[in-house]
């Protein structure tokens, strides 16, 4: 989840750069310039369909904005409507401050292969040279959709959709600390709430709190196949996660509640899941109460400077170890009760 928040932050920064560039150059010249020189501005091809700018009030609006993949053909991001208000005097003096920005109906496609993402080149390009300072008085985003595809295991790809996302932040800045609130609808069922504290320029020191409710566990079945060789055919998930990164070292606590889970073994896999010997179905049965609910407290840790570090994989591994410990603890308790 921390990576998801980081994607949102870069999403905001890219749109700010495009909007300011267009407004500064004024329409229609600005629109044509960005369409022709998008790669010089952000390292990707950009196309803007509609643009309006009032030089007297500092109000600008962009419509049907598209940022393309590195191949220049496929769309990485689409924005239907973006409006902003800024001070021309501050812009002239070199201070990029936007009083308010509203983004409505946007879509972004994220593709992961192992530890690389289809936006890595975009982030690297935006990070080159001296960091520029941007600030936004009031940031509002709504109707945001993120489509995530994990191709780390090609034979069992994992895809997930986050939709109807809303983002709220006041006094947003690329240099100082930010407090960002995010809500969203998840996959085929479920809701998410995220609170983010930290500076965009310093991802080594951040704090994130995530709450997931009524999540359809079947959406995560490919992850369970990858790690356990079992698919989830039914179930519901709740998660409360607190993640802190201090000087690059991450410590996280996760409280997971699984309800009415049903698991089946998958045969004929072309790879060997890491926890294939763990009887997941039996494990869940032993720690599930009479109401069909099982609870787990899962701590996670890692160093974000490790190029192979993945929070998702770390959490799944910790989940597997926690299941084994829970069963062992319950068996010892039952044996002790029998001896008494």
Secondary structure as GFF3:
##gff-version 3
##sequence-region A 1 340
A	DSSP	alpha_helix	2	25	.	.	.	ID=ss1
A	DSSP	alpha_helix	29	42	.	.	.	ID=ss2
A	DSSP	beta_strand	46	54	.	.	.	ID=ss3
A	DSSP	beta_strand	59	68	.	.	.	ID=ss4
A	DSSP	beta_strand	75	86	.	.	.	ID=ss5
A	DSSP	alpha_helix	88	92	.	.	.	ID=ss6
A	DSSP	beta_strand	96	113	.	.	.	ID=ss7
A	DSSP	beta_strand	116	117	.	.	.	ID=ss8
A	DSSP	alpha_helix	120	127	.	.	.	ID=ss9
A	DSSP	beta_strand	134	150	.	.	.	ID=ss10
A	DSSP	three_ten_helix	154	156	.	.	.	ID=ss11
A	DSSP	beta_strand	158	173	.	.	.	ID=ss12
A	DSSP	beta_strand	177	186	.	.	.	ID=ss13
A	DSSP	beta_strand	191	199	.	.	.	ID=ss14
A	DSSP	beta_strand	202	216	.	.	.	ID=ss15
A	DSSP	three_ten_helix	217	220	.	.	.	ID=ss16
A	DSSP	alpha_helix	221	228	.	.	.	ID=ss17
A	DSSP	beta_strand	230	246	.	.	.	ID=ss18
A	DSSP	beta_strand	249	265	.	.	.	ID=ss19
A	DSSP	alpha_helix	280	286	.	.	.	ID=ss20
A	DSSP	beta_strand	293	303	.	.	.	ID=ss21
A	DSSP	alpha_helix	311	339	.	.	.	ID=ss22
###
